Amino acid sequence: MIRVAPLSRFCLRAAMAASFLFPLAASAVDDYTGAWWRSDESGWGVFLVDQGNLLAPSWFTYDDDGKATWFIVSGAFKQADGSYVGDVYSFTGVPYAQINGQASDPGNRVGTSTFRFTDANTLKLDYNVGGHQQTKILSRFDWGDQDLVCSPSSAPVSSFTNYTAMWWDPSQSGWGLHVNHVGDLLVATWYTYGADRKAIWLQASTTKGADGVYRGKLYQGATGTPYHQINGQVATAGLTEVGTATFSFSNGGAGQFSYTIGSVSQTKSIVRADYGNAISQCRTVTATTPPPAGGSDECFPPLAVGNRTVIRDVGTTSGTDQRVTGTTTYKGHPVFVLEDRPTDGSSQGVTKEYVEQTATHRIYHGGEGYIPEVQANGTFEYIPPVRVPRVTPVGYTETMDYVIRASYTAQGVNVTADINVHEVPLRVGTESASSPAGSFSNACKFDTTIRLESSVSAAGFTVSTVTDGRAIQWSHSAVGPVRSEADTTTTVNTTGGFAVPPQVTQSHVESELIEAVINGQHYP
């Protein structure tokens, strides 16, 4: 977690490891399903369907003649470096009003594409299409006060209540719909063919009625800037209203799409298109919009999806890559999802933590995770939730007493244990601080003391752990923690069964910020 000082995280790890309690998250998997765009180039975009080992990207844009068109990447497969690579195809086919069987002609390979994600909300698209090469940095589409959050699922698609996916009629391969379902809004981009058999796309914007049916207007992409000439400007003057659209669903995997354009009205049966090794399940959550920064006494930047910091222990490869990966709800509270990943390349040890942000406080509720010391999954909760003020002027101090309740299964035994925490942060001043990420003037300096006490009984033994620690930390409003120095002493007493002498461990750790991405700004 990000606190006024990082000592609590360091000491928690020491105490929980000694007591087999350290709460690390189960391996987290980013899911990139949804619409991606550039707000300054509104009018074109990419829709991704993430199916584990591959992406199915569709690119809605404008051809060399300025007419709306689309390209399909015929399976962008995941590479060893984490990127996705696939060939780009263009298509022609049967005019939409005449489709009654195979819709598309054989595809024409027109180039290549590579998709790289710097975090869960930032996409770097490199393409070479039609002899044109470009790199585009895209972000997830902004749905206002709601967010679309997706993750891999093993549940049957018939049970899904969110319809975000690619939809098609397998008997009429060559046309389809990319659906974004956010709350009561359902926006579908329809890729099909015009009267001249060339690729066209239309967009339906529908809302849910009392009968559960989504109804709305249908717009057609007309003309815009050719894809390879779009460079920081709005790509089109707008879409043209051409008709109406209706969507109804019998379950999460099957539905009907009806449209009227002029004198043509048709109804099509549609199903989800699933073809990879994982199925993406999406849900709508309330967006948590960070308020503006509070000035020099706000010693950490506001939480925002896409932010990332890498903090490493000096002289080692051990450290934490923390990413704000999305928003969700936790016990009815709108929260940000913070994921801590080990920097040493290990595949385990990823932590999820749920943090609420208000205008005045960050509120730490709990999390879930994998415990590497005992190879067990577990959850943890702060009782009561820990409220950390966002503005901490020089002289600020506070006594925080709370309990961390951890639950896990180790060696076939279900364990629930409490860690009692006594934490006292103090803002002692303002100084300059440096790290590999850069030099930061007017950094906040904290001096924090902490004591953790826990006792776990299992299999006839009782393990009692006490950790006392102190940390000095420098933090800056632009990036958060810059440097820290922490000293701890942990004493473990084991009783029951046979005599075990007390174990005392002392530790000194210095940590520093290696790199950060905050609100799109890179450090260094």
VEXTOR-670848 format. One line per 4 residues: number of its first residue (from 1); their letters; for each residue x, y, z of C-alpha. Coordinates in nm, 3 decimals, decimal comma, m for minus. Layout:
NUM	a	X/Y/Z; ...;
END
This chain:
1	mirv	0,000/0,000/0,000; 0,110/0,363/m0,034; 0,097/0,524/0,306; 0,236/0,839/0,460;
5	apls	0,550/0,624/0,493; 0,633/0,284/0,345; 0,748/0,143/0,677; 0,412/m0,020/0,741;
9	rfcl	0,444/m0,223/0,418; 0,801/m0,325/0,495; 0,723/m0,424/0,854; 0,406/m0,604/0,756;
13	raam	0,606/m0,818/0,517; 0,858/m0,906/0,785; 0,597/m0,985/1,049; 0,365/m1,177/0,822;
17	aasf	0,644/m1,381/0,670; 0,755/m1,485/1,015; 0,397/m1,576/1,108; 0,308/m1,725/0,765;
21	lfpl	0,064/m1,441/0,718; 0,210/m1,207/0,459; m0,078/m1,113/0,224; 0,030/m1,115/m0,137;
25	aasa	m0,222/m1,131/m0,416; m0,303/m1,421/m0,642; m0,144/m1,379/m0,980; m0,320/m1,089/m1,148;
29	vddy	m0,384/m1,087/m1,520; m0,439/m0,774/m1,724; m0,733/m0,791/m1,965; m0,732/m0,543/m2,251;
33	tgaw	m1,085/m0,597/m2,388; m1,265/m0,278/m2,488; m1,239/0,040/m2,693; m0,908/0,228/m2,724;
37	wrsd	m0,861/0,576/m2,869; m0,681/0,909/m2,862; m0,905/1,188/m2,737; m0,722/1,446/m2,948;
41	esgw	m0,781/1,234/m3,261; m1,148/1,153/m3,196; m1,317/0,976/m3,486; m1,107/0,660/m3,514;
45	gvfl	m1,020/0,384/m3,271; m0,934/0,023/m3,203; m1,155/m0,238/m3,038; m0,973/m0,525/m2,868;
49	vdqg	m1,102/m0,861/m2,755; m0,854/m1,020/m2,516; m0,871/m1,399/m2,519; m0,558/m1,488/m2,326;
53	nlla	m0,304/m1,608/m2,580; m0,420/m1,365/m2,847; m0,596/m1,037/m2,915; m0,859/m0,987/m3,182;
57	pswf	m0,815/m0,620/m3,282; m1,046/m0,432/m3,517; m0,933/m0,092/m3,639; m1,198/0,161/m3,743;
61	tydd	m1,053/0,446/m3,945; m1,041/0,607/m4,293; m0,880/0,482/m4,613; m0,652/0,665/m4,856;
65	dgka	m0,957/0,824/m5,020; m1,089/0,950/m4,685; m1,382/0,708/m4,673; m1,462/0,521/m4,354;
69	twfi	m1,314/0,170/m4,353; m1,193/m0,098/m4,114; m0,908/m0,341/m4,083; m0,895/m0,669/m3,896;
73	vsga	m0,585/m0,814/m3,732; m0,629/m1,184/m3,786; m0,518/m1,288/m3,440; m0,245/m1,087/m3,270;
77	fkqa	m0,059/m1,359/m3,080; 0,127/m1,296/m2,757; 0,507/m1,288/m2,784; 0,778/m1,374/m2,534;
81	dgsy	0,831/m1,003/m2,455; 0,462/m0,954/m2,370; 0,370/m0,779/m2,695; 0,109/m0,902/m2,943;
85	vgdv	0,192/m0,932/m3,313; m0,039/m1,001/m3,606; m0,103/m0,938/m3,975; m0,347/m0,666/m4,086;
89	ysft	m0,617/m0,749/m4,343; m0,867/m0,550/m4,542; m1,191/m0,697/m4,674; m1,466/m0,655/m4,927;
93	gvpy	m1,795/m0,839/m4,919; m2,169/m0,867/m4,971; m2,366/m0,544/m4,911; m2,518/m0,559/m4,562;
97	aqin	m2,879/m0,567/m4,683; m2,807/m0,873/m4,903; m2,607/m1,090/m4,662; m2,756/m1,438/m4,639;
101	gqas	m2,452/m1,663/m4,598; m2,078/m1,601/m4,620; m2,042/m1,222/m4,602; m1,679/m1,152/m4,688;
105	dpgn	m1,458/m1,215/m4,986; m1,112/m1,359/m4,912; m0,910/m1,110/m4,708; m0,623/m0,904/m4,845;
109	rvgt	m0,312/m0,885/m4,628; m0,208/m0,519/m4,620; 0,051/m0,503/m4,342; 0,161/m0,590/m3,991;
113	stfr	0,090/m0,460/m3,642; 0,236/m0,482/m3,292; 0,048/m0,405/m2,971; 0,241/m0,326/m2,652;
117	ftda	0,091/m0,232/m2,317; 0,297/m0,017/m2,082; 0,023/m0,064/m1,823; m0,339/m0,176/m1,809;
121	ntlk	m0,457/0,150/m1,965; m0,188/0,253/m2,212; m0,141/0,091/m2,553; 0,141/0,148/m2,798;
125	ldyn	0,033/0,049/m3,150; 0,301/0,013/m3,417; 0,183/m0,061/m3,769; 0,309/m0,088/m4,123;
129	vggh	0,007/m0,081/m4,354; m0,001/0,005/m4,721; 0,360/0,121/m4,705; 0,284/0,361/m4,419;
133	qqtk	0,451/0,320/m4,079; 0,328/0,490/m3,764; 0,332/0,457/m3,386; 0,023/0,553/m3,188;
137	ilsr	m0,017/0,580/m2,811; m0,376/0,499/m2,716; m0,570/0,487/m2,392; m0,892/0,321/m2,288;
141	fdwg	m1,206/0,505/m2,395; m1,338/0,741/m2,127; m1,694/0,645/m2,027; m1,738/0,939/m1,789;
145	dqdl	m1,854/0,853/m1,437; m1,841/0,480/m1,507; m1,559/0,245/m1,604; m1,551/m0,085/m1,789;
149	vcsp	m1,338/m0,346/m1,609; m1,270/m0,686/m1,769; m1,092/m1,001/m1,652; m1,047/m1,362/m1,766;
153	ssap	m1,328/m1,592/m1,655; m1,398/m1,965/m1,645; m1,771/m1,912/m1,592; m2,013/m2,009/m1,872;
157	vssf	m2,079/m1,711/m2,101; m2,453/m1,775/m2,068; m2,426/m1,646/m1,710; m2,264/m1,314/m1,810;
161	tnyt	m2,473/m1,001/m1,758; m2,234/m0,763/m1,933; m2,231/m0,794/m2,313; m1,893/m0,632/m2,392;
165	amww	m1,745/m0,862/m2,659; m1,724/m0,930/m3,031; m2,057/m1,067/m3,161; m2,129/m1,238/m3,493;
169	dpsq	m2,339/m1,492/m3,682; m2,112/m1,791/m3,756; m2,321/m1,879/m4,062; m2,253/m1,532/m4,206;
173	sgwg	m1,883/m1,496/m4,135; m1,731/m1,165/m4,244; m1,942/m0,913/m4,056; m1,987/m0,852/m3,684;
177	lhvn	m2,035/m0,615/m3,394; m1,797/m0,486/m3,129; m2,007/m0,414/m2,822; m1,916/m0,192/m2,528;
181	hvgd	m2,169/m0,234/m2,246; m2,137/0,024/m1,968; m2,423/0,047/m1,718; m2,745/0,098/m1,916;
185	llva	m2,552/0,216/m2,223; m2,467/m0,024/m2,504; m2,252/0,110/m2,787; m2,189/m0,123/m3,081;
189	twyt	m1,960/m0,069/m3,378; m2,088/m0,270/m3,675; m1,834/m0,370/m3,939; m1,992/m0,469/m4,269;
193	ygad	m2,004/m0,373/m4,642; m2,169/m0,101/m4,849; m2,346/m0,116/m5,184; m2,006/m0,105/m5,364;
197	rkai	m1,890/m0,410/m5,158; m1,629/m0,197/m4,980; m1,584/m0,210/m4,603; m1,795/0,036/m4,404;
201	wlqa	m1,868/0,077/m4,034; m2,165/0,205/m3,842; m2,213/0,280/m3,476; m2,523/0,216/m3,264;
205	sttk	m2,572/0,411/m2,942; m2,849/0,246/m2,740; m2,988/0,256/m2,386; m3,168/m0,008/m2,184;
209	gadg	m3,545/0,009/m2,156; m3,771/m0,119/m1,879; m3,818/m0,441/m2,079; m3,441/m0,507/m2,085;
213	vyrg	m3,411/m0,425/m2,457; m3,150/m0,174/m2,578; m3,278/0,079/m2,834; m3,120/0,377/m2,999;
217	klyq	m2,991/0,553/m3,308; m2,760/0,418/m3,574; m2,484/0,634/m3,721; m2,249/0,575/m4,014;
221	gatg	m1,885/0,667/m4,035; m1,863/0,870/m4,356; m1,540/1,053/m4,434; m1,232/1,157/m4,242;
225	tpyh	m0,857/1,199/m4,252; m0,674/0,900/m4,409; m0,538/0,677/m4,132; m0,172/0,750/m4,207;
229	qing	m0,226/1,128/m4,204; m0,398/1,152/m3,867; m0,151/1,337/m3,647; m0,296/1,505/m3,339;
233	qvat	m0,612/1,641/m3,498; m0,976/1,526/m3,484; m1,011/1,261/m3,754; m1,365/1,333/m3,873;
237	aglt	m1,625/1,607/m3,861; m1,874/1,359/m3,716; m2,098/1,061/m3,790; m2,417/1,069/m3,993;
241	evgt	m2,744/0,945/m3,845; m2,885/0,679/m4,079; m3,136/0,470/m3,882; m3,218/0,284/m3,562;
245	atfs	m3,083/m0,024/m3,385; m3,215/m0,266/m3,121; m3,036/m0,530/m2,913; m3,194/m0,800/m2,700;
249	fsng	m3,022/m1,090/m2,522; m3,158/m1,427/m2,415; m2,845/m1,485/m2,206; m2,484/m1,368/m2,183;
253	gagq	m2,383/m1,553/m2,499; m2,676/m1,515/m2,738; m2,896/m1,233/m2,861; m3,058/m1,052/m3,151;
257	fsyt	m2,955/m0,740/m3,340; m3,224/m0,552/m3,535; m3,176/m0,245/m3,749; m3,364/m0,015/m3,983;
261	igsv	m3,179/0,191/m4,244; m3,409/0,365/m4,491; m3,644/0,102/m4,629; m3,429/m0,190/m4,509;
265	sqtk	m3,518/m0,361/m4,180; m3,353/m0,685/m4,067; m3,307/m0,895/m3,754; m2,993/m1,100/m3,704;
269	sivr	m2,921/m1,372/m3,447; m2,582/m1,313/m3,287; m2,351/m1,499/m3,047; m2,026/m1,416/m2,872;
273	adyg	m1,713/m1,487/m3,075; m1,477/m1,696/m2,859; m1,158/m1,841/m3,005; m0,863/m1,800/m2,764;
277	nais	m0,766/m1,985/m2,449; m0,951/m1,747/m2,215; m1,288/m1,572/m2,210; m1,313/m1,207/m2,112;
281	qcrt	m1,587/m1,113/m1,867; m1,655/m0,743/m1,812; m1,843/m0,540/m1,555; m1,927/m0,175/m1,493;
285	vtat	m1,784/0,004/m1,191; m1,815/0,359/m1,066; m1,522/0,568/m1,183; m1,317/0,721/m0,904;
289	tppp	m1,203/1,059/m1,034; m0,904/1,197/m0,845; m0,941/1,555/m0,724; m0,672/1,808/m0,810;
293	aggs	m0,340/1,801/m0,628; m0,334/1,973/m0,291; m0,007/2,162/m0,328; 0,323/2,121/m0,145;
297	decf	0,157/1,963/0,159; 0,003/1,687/m0,051; 0,303/1,457/m0,052; 0,169/1,193/m0,293;
301	ppla	0,006/1,239/m0,636; m0,366/1,160/m0,655; m0,437/0,801/m0,749; m0,517/0,764/m1,119;
305	vgnr	m0,557/0,459/m1,338; m0,240/0,406/m1,540; m0,001/0,545/m1,279; 0,301/0,328/m1,204;
309	tvir	0,603/0,341/m0,971; 0,900/0,106/m0,942; 1,074/0,109/m0,603; 1,378/m0,114/m0,547;
313	dvgt	1,590/m0,196/m0,245; 1,935/m0,042/m0,290; 2,199/m0,294/m0,406; 1,947/m0,570/m0,485;
317	tsgt	1,694/m0,673/m0,749; 1,426/m0,691/m0,481; 1,153/m0,434/m0,498; 0,800/m0,347/m0,600;
321	dqrv	0,646/m0,245/m0,932; 0,318/m0,084/m0,828; 0,049/m0,012/m1,083; m0,293/0,146/m1,051;
325	tgtt	m0,472/m0,095/m1,282; m0,837/0,003/m1,255; m1,134/0,072/m1,034; m1,393/m0,155/m0,876;
329	tykg	m1,609/m0,173/m0,565; m1,505/m0,326/m0,233; m1,782/m0,388/0,018; m1,986/m0,111/m0,140;
333	hpvf	m1,701/0,141/m0,162; m1,564/0,273/m0,494; m1,194/0,191/m0,490; m0,881/0,192/m0,700;
337	vled	m0,706/m0,140/m0,760; m0,333/m0,123/m0,677; m0,119/m0,414/m0,792; 0,228/m0,469/m0,648;
341	rptd	0,452/m0,690/m0,861; 0,798/m0,817/m0,764; 1,082/m0,658/m0,960; 1,304/m0,966/m0,945;
345	gssq	1,119/m1,140/m1,228; 0,944/m1,400/m1,012; 0,603/m1,509/m1,135; 0,449/m1,514/m0,788;
349	gvtk	0,409/m1,248/m0,524; 0,161/m1,011/m0,688; m0,049/m0,805/m0,448; m0,389/m0,649/m0,503;
353	eyve	m0,500/m0,381/m0,265; m0,822/m0,180/m0,265; m0,789/0,189/m0,184; m1,067/0,448/m0,175;
357	qtat	m0,982/0,810/m0,254; m1,188/1,104/m0,132; m1,117/1,476/m0,149; m0,943/1,459/0,191;
361	hriy	m0,825/1,100/0,251; m0,699/0,775/0,111; m0,881/0,489/0,278; m0,719/0,145/0,279;
365	hgge	m0,982/m0,131/0,297; m0,801/m0,459/0,228; m0,685/m0,692/m0,045; m0,619/m1,046/m0,153;
369	gyip	m0,323/m1,250/m0,249; m0,073/m1,528/m0,269; 0,154/m1,607/0,028; 0,483/m1,735/m0,117;
373	evqa	0,622/m1,843/0,219; 0,351/m2,110/0,252; 0,237/m2,127/m0,112; m0,116/m2,034/m0,013;
377	ngtf	m0,385/m1,795/m0,130; m0,529/m1,552/0,120; m0,717/m1,231/0,188; m0,657/m0,944/0,428;
381	eyip	m0,871/m0,666/0,568; m0,800/m0,351/0,769; m1,024/m0,316/1,075; m1,122/m0,039/1,086;
385	pvrv	m1,027/0,084/0,736; m0,711/0,295/0,760; m0,774/0,661/0,680; m0,463/0,852/0,569;
389	prvt	m0,502/1,228/0,513; m0,396/1,355/0,172; m0,266/1,687/0,304; 0,005/1,654/0,571;
393	pvgy	0,175/1,984/0,660; 0,500/1,999/0,855; 0,428/1,896/1,213; 0,144/1,662/1,117;
397	tetm	0,135/1,350/1,333; m0,129/1,092/1,409; m0,159/0,771/1,607; m0,312/0,489/1,404;
401	dyvi	m0,426/0,171/1,577; m0,588/m0,095/1,364; m0,600/m0,469/1,299; m0,502/m0,655/0,985;
405	rasy	m0,714/m0,970/0,963; m0,558/m1,230/0,735; m0,726/m1,554/0,623; m0,554/m1,831/0,429;
409	taqg	m0,504/m2,207/0,402; m0,159/m2,349/0,476; m0,073/m2,719/0,467; m0,442/m2,806/0,468;
413	vnvt	m0,518/m2,590/0,772; m0,754/m2,292/0,750; m0,601/m2,002/0,942; m0,745/m1,667/1,042;
417	adin	m0,509/m1,441/1,230; m0,500/m1,081/1,346; m0,202/m0,847/1,337; m0,234/m0,553/1,575;
421	vhev	m0,070/m0,240/1,433; 0,036/0,074/1,617; 0,166/0,331/1,367; 0,275/0,692/1,431;
425	plrv	0,377/0,901/1,125; 0,533/1,246/1,170; 0,599/1,504/0,897; 0,929/1,649/1,012;
429	gtes	1,019/1,884/0,730; 1,083/1,958/0,363; 1,405/1,864/0,183; 1,542/1,786/m0,161;
433	assp	1,560/1,416/m0,246; 1,723/1,225/m0,532; 1,692/0,877/m0,677; 1,751/0,712/m1,017;
437	agsf	1,411/0,855/m1,119; 1,535/1,210/m1,076; 1,596/1,494/m0,831; 1,296/1,642/m0,651;
441	snac	1,306/1,968/m0,459; 1,063/2,041/m0,174; 1,006/1,674/m0,094; 0,813/1,590/0,223;
445	kfdt	1,022/1,419/0,494; 0,852/1,173/0,732; 0,974/0,993/1,043; 0,747/0,699/1,124;
449	tirl	0,749/0,443/1,401; 0,546/0,124/1,398; 0,482/m0,182/1,614; 0,314/m0,501/1,495;
453	essv	0,202/m0,785/1,716; 0,053/m1,117/1,605; m0,012/m1,462/1,744; m0,107/m1,768/1,540;
457	saag	m0,201/m2,111/1,677; m0,208/m2,421/1,456; m0,118/m2,791/1,486; m0,037/m2,758/1,858;
461	ftvs	0,203/m2,464/1,818; 0,159/m2,094/1,890; 0,381/m1,846/1,702; 0,393/m1,495/1,847;
465	tvtd	0,564/m1,221/1,649; 0,652/m0,864/1,749; 0,810/m0,620/1,504; 0,933/m0,275/1,604;
469	grai	1,050/m0,040/1,334; 1,135/0,311/1,232; 1,163/0,465/0,885; 1,268/0,793/0,733;
473	qwsh	1,101/0,864/0,400; 1,117/1,140/0,142; 0,808/1,176/m0,077; 0,711/1,426/m0,347;
477	savg	0,372/1,540/m0,475; 0,472/1,457/m0,834; 0,574/1,093/m0,786; 0,517/0,980/m0,426;
481	pvrs	0,798/0,798/m0,240; 1,148/0,896/m0,363; 1,374/0,738/m0,099; 1,341/0,561/0,235;
485	eadt	1,555/0,407/0,508; 1,396/0,151/0,742; 1,528/m0,033/1,049; 1,330/m0,315/1,210;
489	tttv	1,369/m0,572/1,484; 1,145/m0,879/1,471; 1,115/m1,126/1,757; 0,943/m1,461/1,705;
493	nttg	0,849/m1,685/1,999; 0,716/m2,038/1,940; 0,548/m2,239/2,218; 0,389/m2,583/2,231;
497	gfav	0,522/m2,922/2,128; 0,896/m2,884/2,188; 1,114/m2,598/2,300; 1,213/m2,345/2,031;
501	ppqv	1,442/m2,056/2,131; 1,325/m1,705/2,043; 1,435/m1,585/1,701; 1,545/m1,222/1,672;
505	tqsh	1,605/m1,065/1,331; 1,730/m0,716/1,267; 1,714/m0,551/0,928; 1,817/m0,228/0,760;
509	vese	1,677/m0,158/0,415; 1,721/0,145/0,192; 1,484/0,183/m0,101; 1,469/0,427/m0,391;
513	liea	1,242/0,517/m0,678; 1,377/0,371/m1,002; 1,113/0,496/m1,243; 0,757/0,625/m1,250;
517	ving	0,474/0,710/m1,487; 0,232/0,958/m1,330; m0,053/1,105/m1,535; 0,142/1,025/m1,852;
521	qhyp	0,462/1,194/m1,730; 0,767/0,966/m1,727; 1,037/0,984/m1,460; 1,325/0,988/m1,542;
END
